[in-house]
């Protein structure tokens, strides 16, 4: 299905404000059905329902990273003024036949952790949060790791060369699965694409198709045969000359922050 990228804007259900939605060219997302789901990966992904009081209810995506912690975006649990959500409910592996006990199909949040710079800057590079749950999730936790620090090209200098060479660096493939608002509620969809730019001083861009409701989705990458979470999907930019999606990519600082959050036991 061909979708035209234009200057249209509709409500982003995972943020509560008007934001651009980015399907880049053809929509390459594929529905993750119970038959296609990989139990070690997709069963660790779920939908969160967020109550933001007077602003209403919103949905985002989250991923299990410990038995009682899920990873998502900071803007999913904060309102535009920086206030925390009234309540959050996690629905693990929603829409998949994951044999999750009825008592664990809706799990409430107990405590929120988020990057301290996000409420101040609202920048995508800081849009990361972890939610501590009231009970354990009976699925596997996905590992987290450092995102590759890469530019689109690299300058190669050598004494034998009169002029430096500009080498095009192959972009690694990444995967993003979540619960987009343009699809029937409760359906998981996944997109694949390239990590176009991952410079932690600038934007962190990729061309994977996403939609409202997928905020907070894990950005996954295959590393030596194992899928690792290297970031969190935040938002997108769409106009007539440029279209890309943005996320918080994990560097050593963010990884250390997440490790501290999941090892801290709240009262």
The 8 nearest C-alpha neighbors of each residue, nearest first, counted from 0:
[[1, 25, 26, 2, 27, 24, 3, 28],
 [2, 0, 25, 3, 24, 26, 22, 23],
 [1, 3, 25, 24, 4, 0, 26, 22],
 [2, 4, 5, 1, 24, 25, 23, 22],
 [5, 3, 2, 239, 238, 237, 24, 23],
 [6, 4, 7, 238, 239, 3, 237, 8],
 [5, 7, 238, 8, 237, 239, 4, 19],
 [8, 6, 5, 9, 19, 4, 20, 237],
 [7, 9, 19, 18, 17, 6, 20, 10],
 [10, 8, 17, 11, 18, 19, 7, 20],
 [9, 11, 17, 12, 16, 18, 8, 15],
 [10, 12, 211, 13, 14, 18, 17, 15],
 [13, 11, 57, 211, 14, 15, 212, 10],
 [12, 14, 212, 58, 59, 57, 11, 211],
 [15, 13, 16, 11, 12, 75, 74, 57],
 [14, 16, 12, 11, 13, 10, 17, 54],
 [17, 15, 14, 10, 18, 11, 12, 79],
 [18, 16, 10, 9, 11, 8, 19, 15],
 [17, 19, 11, 8, 16, 10, 20, 9],
 [20, 18, 8, 236, 237, 235, 21, 9],
 [21, 19, 210, 235, 18, 22, 211, 8],
 [20, 22, 235, 237, 23, 209, 236, 208],
 [21, 23, 208, 26, 209, 24, 20, 210],
 [24, 22, 21, 208, 25, 242, 206, 26],
 [25, 23, 2, 22, 26, 1, 3, 4],
 [26, 24, 1, 27, 2, 0, 23, 22],
 [25, 27, 28, 22, 0, 24, 208, 1],
 [28, 26, 25, 190, 29, 208, 191, 207],
 [29, 27, 190, 189, 26, 188, 208, 30],
 [30, 28, 189, 188, 31, 190, 27, 187],
 [29, 31, 188, 32, 187, 189, 28, 186],
 [32, 30, 188, 187, 36, 35, 29, 189],
 [31, 33, 35, 34, 36, 30, 95, 187],
 [34, 32, 95, 36, 96, 35, 31, 94],
 [33, 35, 32, 36, 31, 37, 96, 95],
 [36, 34, 32, 33, 31, 37, 30, 38],
 [37, 35, 33, 31, 34, 41, 32, 38],
 [36, 38, 40, 41, 39, 35, 42, 34],
 [39, 37, 42, 40, 41, 36, 97, 43],
 [38, 40, 37, 139, 42, 41, 43, 138],
 [41, 39, 38, 37, 43, 42, 141, 44],
 [42, 40, 43, 44, 37, 38, 36, 39],
 [41, 43, 92, 38, 44, 40, 97, 39],
 [44, 42, 41, 63, 40, 62, 138, 139],
 [45, 43, 62, 41, 42, 92, 61, 91],
 [46, 44, 91, 92, 90, 61, 93, 60],
 [45, 47, 60, 90, 89, 59, 61, 91],
 [48, 46, 89, 59, 88, 58, 60, 90],
 [47, 49, 58, 88, 87, 57, 89, 46],
 [50, 48, 87, 57, 56, 58, 86, 51],
 [49, 51, 56, 86, 85, 52, 84, 55],
 [52, 50, 84, 54, 55, 85, 56, 49],
 [51, 53, 54, 55, 50, 85, 84, 56],
 [52, 54, 55, 51, 50, 56, 85, 78],
 [55, 53, 51, 52, 56, 15, 50, 78],
 [56, 54, 53, 51, 52, 50, 57, 15],
 [55, 57, 50, 49, 51, 48, 54, 58],
 [58, 56, 49, 13, 12, 48, 50, 55],
 [57, 59, 48, 13, 212, 47, 49, 12],
 [60, 58, 212, 13, 47, 214, 213, 46],
 [59, 61, 46, 215, 216, 213, 177, 47],
 [62, 60, 71, 70, 45, 215, 216, 69],
 [63, 61, 44, 69, 70, 43, 45, 64],
 [62, 64, 69, 140, 43, 65, 68, 141],
 [65, 63, 140, 141, 69, 68, 62, 142],
 [66, 64, 68, 140, 67, 63, 69, 261],
 [65, 67, 135, 136, 68, 140, 64, 63],
 [68, 66, 135, 132, 65, 131, 134, 136],
 [69, 67, 131, 65, 130, 64, 66, 132],
 [68, 70, 63, 62, 130, 64, 129, 61],
 [69, 71, 129, 62, 61, 128, 63, 64],
 [72, 70, 215, 61, 128, 129, 127, 216],
 [73, 71, 215, 127, 128, 126, 75, 74],
 [72, 74, 128, 127, 126, 75, 76, 113],
 [75, 73, 77, 76, 72, 14, 126, 78],
 [74, 76, 73, 72, 77, 13, 14, 59],
 [75, 77, 84, 74, 73, 83, 78, 49],
 [78, 76, 83, 74, 81, 82, 84, 75],
 [77, 79, 81, 82, 80, 83, 74, 76],
 [80, 78, 81, 77, 82, 74, 118, 15],
 [81, 79, 78, 82, 77, 118, 83, 119],
 [80, 82, 78, 77, 118, 79, 83, 119],
 [83, 81, 77, 78, 80, 84, 79, 76],
 [82, 84, 77, 76, 85, 81, 78, 51],
 [85, 83, 51, 76, 86, 77, 50, 82],
 [84, 86, 50, 51, 52, 83, 87, 49],
 [85, 87, 50, 84, 49, 88, 108, 51],
 [86, 88, 49, 108, 48, 107, 50, 47],
 [87, 89, 107, 48, 47, 106, 108, 105],
 [90, 88, 47, 106, 105, 46, 91, 107],
 [89, 91, 105, 46, 45, 104, 93, 47],
 [92, 90, 45, 93, 44, 89, 104, 46],
 [93, 91, 42, 45, 44, 95, 94, 43],
 [92, 94, 91, 95, 45, 90, 185, 46],
 [93, 95, 185, 186, 92, 187, 96, 33],
 [96, 94, 33, 93, 92, 97, 32, 42],
 [95, 97, 33, 98, 94, 92, 99, 93],
 [96, 98, 99, 95, 42, 92, 38, 33],
 [99, 97, 96, 100, 95, 101, 137, 92],
 [98, 100, 97, 104, 101, 103, 137, 96],
 [101, 99, 102, 103, 98, 104, 137, 97],
 [100, 102, 104, 103, 99, 105, 98, 106],
 [101, 103, 100, 104, 105, 99, 106, 134],
 [104, 102, 101, 100, 105, 106, 99, 136],
 [103, 105, 101, 90, 102, 91, 99, 106],
 [106, 104, 90, 103, 89, 88, 107, 102],
 [107, 105, 89, 88, 103, 104, 90, 132],
 [108, 106, 88, 133, 132, 87, 89, 109],
 [109, 107, 132, 87, 133, 131, 110, 88],
 [108, 110, 132, 133, 131, 107, 111, 130],
 [109, 111, 131, 130, 108, 112, 132, 265],
 [112, 110, 130, 129, 131, 113, 109, 128],
 [113, 111, 129, 128, 130, 260, 110, 114],
 [114, 112, 128, 73, 127, 115, 129, 111],
 [113, 115, 116, 117, 125, 127, 128, 126],
 [116, 114, 117, 113, 118, 119, 125, 112],
 [117, 115, 119, 114, 118, 120, 125, 121],
 [116, 118, 121, 125, 120, 119, 114, 115],
 [119, 117, 81, 121, 116, 120, 115, 80],
 [118, 120, 117, 116, 121, 115, 81, 122],
 [119, 121, 122, 117, 118, 116, 125, 123],
 [122, 120, 117, 118, 119, 123, 126, 125],
 [123, 121, 120, 124, 125, 117, 126, 116],
 [122, 124, 126, 125, 246, 247, 233, 245],
 [123, 125, 247, 122, 126, 246, 248, 203],
 [126, 124, 117, 123, 127, 247, 122, 114],
 [127, 125, 73, 123, 72, 247, 124, 117],
 [128, 126, 72, 73, 125, 113, 114, 71],
 [129, 127, 113, 73, 72, 71, 112, 70],
 [130, 128, 70, 112, 69, 71, 111, 113],
 [131, 129, 111, 69, 68, 110, 112, 132],
 [130, 132, 68, 110, 109, 67, 108, 111],
 [133, 131, 108, 109, 67, 134, 107, 68],
 [132, 134, 109, 107, 108, 106, 131, 135],
 [135, 133, 132, 67, 136, 106, 107, 103],
 [134, 136, 67, 66, 137, 132, 133, 103],
 [135, 137, 66, 138, 67, 134, 103, 91],
 [138, 136, 135, 99, 139, 66, 103, 100],
 [139, 137, 136, 43, 42, 140, 66, 63],
 [138, 140, 43, 39, 141, 137, 63, 66],
 [139, 141, 64, 63, 65, 43, 66, 138],
 [140, 142, 64, 63, 139, 143, 227, 43],
 [143, 141, 227, 228, 64, 140, 144, 226],
 [144, 142, 228, 227, 229, 141, 145, 64],
 [145, 143, 229, 228, 227, 146, 142, 249],
 [144, 146, 249, 250, 229, 147, 251, 254],
 [145, 147, 229, 249, 248, 148, 250, 144],
 [148, 146, 149, 145, 197, 229, 250, 249],
 [149, 147, 197, 198, 146, 150, 199, 196],
 [148, 150, 197, 147, 198, 196, 151, 168],
 [149, 151, 152, 196, 197, 198, 153, 148],
 [150, 152, 168, 167, 196, 195, 149, 153],
 [153, 151, 167, 168, 166, 150, 165, 154],
 [152, 154, 166, 165, 155, 167, 168, 150],
 [153, 155, 165, 164, 166, 163, 156, 152],
 [154, 156, 164, 163, 165, 153, 157, 166],
 [157, 155, 163, 154, 164, 160, 158, 162],
 [156, 158, 160, 159, 155, 163, 161, 162],
 [159, 157, 160, 156, 161, 162, 163, 155],
 [158, 160, 157, 161, 156, 162, 163, 155],
 [161, 159, 157, 162, 158, 163, 156, 164],
 [160, 162, 159, 163, 158, 157, 156, 164],
 [161, 163, 160, 164, 156, 157, 159, 155],
 [164, 162, 156, 155, 154, 160, 165, 161],
 [163, 165, 155, 154, 166, 162, 156, 153],
 [166, 164, 154, 153, 155, 152, 167, 163],
 [165, 167, 153, 152, 164, 168, 154, 155],
 [166, 168, 152, 151, 169, 165, 153, 150],
 [167, 169, 152, 151, 166, 170, 153, 150],
 [170, 168, 171, 167, 151, 152, 193, 195],
 [169, 171, 193, 194, 195, 168, 172, 151],
 [172, 170, 193, 194, 169, 173, 220, 195],
 [171, 173, 193, 192, 194, 170, 220, 191],
 [172, 174, 220, 219, 192, 191, 193, 194],
 [175, 173, 191, 219, 190, 218, 220, 176],
 [174, 176, 218, 190, 189, 217, 216, 219],
 [177, 175, 189, 188, 216, 190, 174, 187],
 [176, 178, 213, 187, 60, 188, 216, 179],
 [177, 179, 187, 213, 212, 186, 188, 60],
 [180, 178, 212, 210, 213, 181, 211, 182],
 [179, 181, 212, 211, 182, 210, 178, 184],
 [182, 180, 179, 183, 210, 211, 184, 212],
 [181, 183, 180, 179, 184, 186, 178, 185],
 [184, 182, 186, 185, 181, 180, 179, 178],
 [185, 183, 186, 182, 180, 178, 179, 181],
 [184, 186, 94, 93, 183, 178, 187, 46],
 [187, 185, 94, 184, 183, 178, 188, 182],
 [188, 186, 178, 177, 31, 30, 185, 176],
 [189, 187, 30, 31, 29, 176, 177, 28],
 [190, 188, 176, 28, 29, 175, 30, 177],
 [189, 191, 28, 175, 207, 208, 174, 27],
 [192, 190, 174, 207, 173, 175, 172, 189],
 [191, 193, 207, 172, 206, 173, 174, 190],
 [194, 192, 172, 170, 171, 205, 195, 173],
 [193, 195, 205, 170, 171, 196, 204, 172],
 [196, 194, 205, 204, 193, 170, 151, 197],
 [195, 197, 204, 203, 150, 194, 198, 149],
 [198, 196, 203, 149, 148, 199, 150, 204],
 [197, 199, 201, 200, 148, 196, 149, 203],
 [198, 200, 201, 197, 203, 202, 124, 148],
 [201, 199, 198, 202, 197, 124, 203, 148],
 [200, 202, 198, 199, 203, 197, 124, 196],
 [203, 201, 204, 198, 197, 245, 199, 200],
 [204, 202, 197, 196, 245, 246, 198, 201],
 [203, 205, 245, 196, 195, 244, 202, 243],
 [206, 204, 194, 195, 244, 193, 207, 243],
 [205, 207, 243, 192, 193, 244, 208, 23],
 [208, 206, 192, 191, 190, 205, 209, 193],
 [207, 209, 22, 190, 23, 206, 21, 28],
 [210, 208, 21, 22, 207, 213, 179, 211],
 [209, 211, 179, 20, 213, 212, 180, 21],
 [212, 210, 11, 180, 213, 179, 12, 13],
 [213, 211, 179, 59, 13, 180, 58, 214],
 [214, 212, 177, 179, 178, 60, 211, 216],
 [215, 213, 233, 59, 212, 232, 216, 60],
 [214, 216, 71, 72, 60, 232, 61, 231],
 [217, 215, 60, 232, 214, 213, 61, 177],
 [216, 218, 231, 219, 228, 230, 175, 232],
 [217, 219, 230, 175, 231, 228, 229, 174],
 [220, 218, 228, 174, 227, 173, 229, 217],
 [219, 221, 173, 226, 227, 222, 228, 174],
 [222, 220, 226, 225, 224, 227, 223, 219],
 [221, 223, 225, 224, 226, 220, 227, 219],
 [224, 222, 225, 221, 226, 220, 227, 144],
 [223, 225, 222, 221, 226, 227, 220, 219],
 [226, 224, 222, 221, 223, 227, 220, 142],
 [225, 227, 221, 220, 222, 219, 224, 228],
 [228, 226, 142, 143, 220, 219, 144, 229],
 [227, 229, 219, 143, 218, 230, 217, 144],
 [230, 228, 146, 144, 249, 145, 218, 219],
 [231, 229, 248, 218, 249, 247, 228, 217],
 [230, 232, 217, 247, 246, 218, 215, 216],
 [233, 231, 246, 215, 216, 214, 217, 218],
 [234, 232, 246, 214, 245, 123, 215, 126],
 [233, 235, 245, 244, 232, 214, 246, 123],
 [236, 234, 244, 245, 21, 243, 20, 19],
 [235, 237, 242, 243, 19, 244, 21, 238],
 [238, 236, 242, 21, 19, 241, 235, 243],
 [239, 237, 241, 6, 240, 5, 242, 236],
 [238, 240, 5, 241, 4, 6, 237, 242],
 [241, 239, 238, 242, 237, 5, 4, 6],
 [240, 242, 238, 239, 237, 243, 236, 4],
 [243, 241, 237, 236, 238, 23, 21, 240],
 [242, 244, 206, 236, 235, 205, 204, 237],
 [243, 245, 235, 205, 204, 234, 236, 206],
 [246, 244, 204, 234, 235, 203, 233, 123],
 [247, 245, 232, 233, 231, 123, 203, 248],
 [246, 248, 124, 231, 230, 123, 126, 125],
 [249, 247, 230, 146, 229, 246, 250, 124],
 [250, 248, 145, 230, 146, 229, 253, 254],
 [249, 251, 145, 252, 253, 254, 146, 248],
 [250, 252, 254, 253, 255, 145, 249, 256],
 [253, 251, 255, 250, 254, 256, 249, 257],
 [252, 254, 256, 255, 250, 249, 251, 257],
 [255, 253, 251, 257, 256, 252, 249, 250],
 [256, 254, 258, 252, 253, 257, 251, 259],
 [255, 257, 253, 259, 254, 258, 260, 252],
 [258, 256, 260, 254, 259, 255, 253, 261],
 [259, 257, 255, 261, 260, 256, 254, 262],
 [258, 260, 256, 262, 257, 261, 263, 255],
 [259, 261, 257, 263, 258, 262, 256, 112],
 [260, 262, 258, 263, 259, 257, 68, 65],
 [263, 261, 259, 260, 258, 264, 257, 65],
 [264, 262, 260, 261, 259, 265, 258, 131],
 [263, 265, 262, 266, 261, 260, 131, 259],
 [266, 264, 263, 110, 131, 109, 262, 260],
 [265, 264, 109, 110, 263, 133, 131, 132]]
